[in-house]
Amino acid sequence: MRVAFYAPMKPPDHTVPSGDRSIARLFLAALTQAGYTPTVASTLRTWRRDPADLAPVQEAAAHEAERLIAEWRDDPPDLWLTYHVYYKAPDWIGPTVCRALGIPYVIAEASYAPKRAGGPWALGHDAAGAAIAAADLMLSPTRLDMNCIAPLVRDPQRNVFFPPFLDHTPFARAAERRAELRAQIAARYNIESQRPWILTVAMMREDAKRESYKVIAQVLAEIGDADFRYLIVGDGPAADEIKLALAPWQDKIRFVGAGTPEDLPPFYAAADLYLWPAVDEAFGMAFLEAQAAGCPVVAGNERGVPDVVQDGVTALLSPPRNHKALAIMTRQLLGDPQLRATMSRQAATFVAHDRSLAGAARHLRDLLTPLCSAHPA
């Protein structure tokens, strides 16, 4: 069966890496593994930083929908799946095409913020709401998202919890080479391998990422006397500001810079714990990556974070933005090698069993096949 795929926030071939792009690519891989033939229907990016820029993109989306309807009228795909819809990245294409061609419309990950109604983002807010209401199936990555969109979904059974997933195999393979990779990283960055290593992998943007780094500075102020070294993988427009905030602990920190997705598994596998405050984090793919490599997590309990870790089993979650609690938990793991080892095993098992690409593909097949059968072309 053919699936039309669309990612209005960031198409899967976008040049800038991000969690959003990674998840779009993962959905394409899961669809393929599930036995479907996915095709990127459009690369039109509706995401806008300024609400005044939404009206022109709405017009462009209308033209794109007309083009696809004409192209597919005699041979439509079996289903349309849009990844990530919200007020800054509405989907004006999918619902129009699906109505015209009589095919099911599915959204994977959507959010709906009533506070945007009637304000400067009203156009995008209303469009996101209309798309959610039109969907035949909603795949929600977090329970928070499920509750958020519930008033708009016609049938509650069509609002399905579909947790974030990833291809865990590169991380599991890296974990098997932990000692070798740790020695390589220690030599490359002049970092003592006998000390515990903290890891953070996050872009240095002027948004919530910067706020999380500010919390990290507060955590370091609490645990600066502990015995550890800290690897930070990331770069971006706020890098200078963030490095300045972390400068008092520069003897403990190694800034790795930005890395490609292929670069990351060795760092996760070599580290002893992963630290991220998760300020305003939707859920955090890096948490899944860390766990897949057997790296236990210390994080803030915000938004969808509890849906990608197991608190007390694979991760220690603090109250949101509470640097003192994060510091206590980080110090606890730094000082307890046995606890780290136990959580490491549990983390790798959790992702391999419950958050794998293969499992997501099976789940997709179970959900989409009946939907296609109920909407014969």
HELIX and SHEET records of a PDB file:
HELIX    1   1 GLY A   19  GLN A   33  1                                  15    
HELIX    2   2 PRO A   51  ASP A   53  5                                   3    
HELIX    3   3 LEU A   54  TRP A   72  1                                  19    
HELIX    4   4 GLY A   94  LEU A  101  1                                   8    
HELIX    5   5 PRO A  114  ARG A  116  5                                   3    
HELIX    6   6 ALA A  122  ALA A  134  1                                  13    
HELIX    7   7 ARG A  143  ILE A  149  1                                   7    
HELIX    8   8 ALA A  150  LEU A  152  5                                   3    
HELIX    9   9 PRO A  156  ARG A  158  5                                   3    
HELIX   10  10 THR A  169  GLU A  176  1                                   8    
HELIX   11  11 ARG A  178  TYR A  189  1                                  12    
HELIX   12  12 ALA A  208  ILE A  223  1                                  16    
HELIX   13  13 ALA A  239  ALA A  245  1                                   7    
HELIX   14  14 ALA A  247  TRP A  249  5                                   3    
HELIX   15  15 PRO A  261  ASP A  263  5                                   3    
HELIX   16  16 LEU A  264  ALA A  270  1                                   7    
HELIX   17  17 MET A  285  ALA A  292  1                                   8    
HELIX   18  18 VAL A  305  ASP A  307  5                                   3    
HELIX   19  19 HIS A  323  LEU A  334  1                                  12    
HELIX   20  20 PRO A  337  ASP A  354  1                                  18    
HELIX   21  21 LEU A  357  ALA A  374  1                                  18    
SHEET    1   A 6 THR A  37  SER A  42  0                                        
SHEET    2   A 6 ARG A   2  TYR A   6  1                                        
SHEET    3   A 6 LEU A  79  VAL A  85  1                                        
SHEET    4   A 6 TYR A 105  ALA A 110  1                                        
SHEET    5   A 6 LEU A 137  SER A 140  1                                        
SHEET    6   A 6 ASN A 159  PHE A 161  1                                        
SHEET    1   B 6 ILE A 253  GLY A 257  0                                        
SHEET    2   B 6 ARG A 229  VAL A 233  1                                        
SHEET    3   B 6 TRP A 197  VAL A 201  1                                        
SHEET    4   B 6 LEU A 273  TRP A 276  1                                        
SHEET    5   B 6 VAL A 297  GLY A 300  1                                        
SHEET    6   B 6 ALA A 315  SER A 318  1                                        
END                                                                             
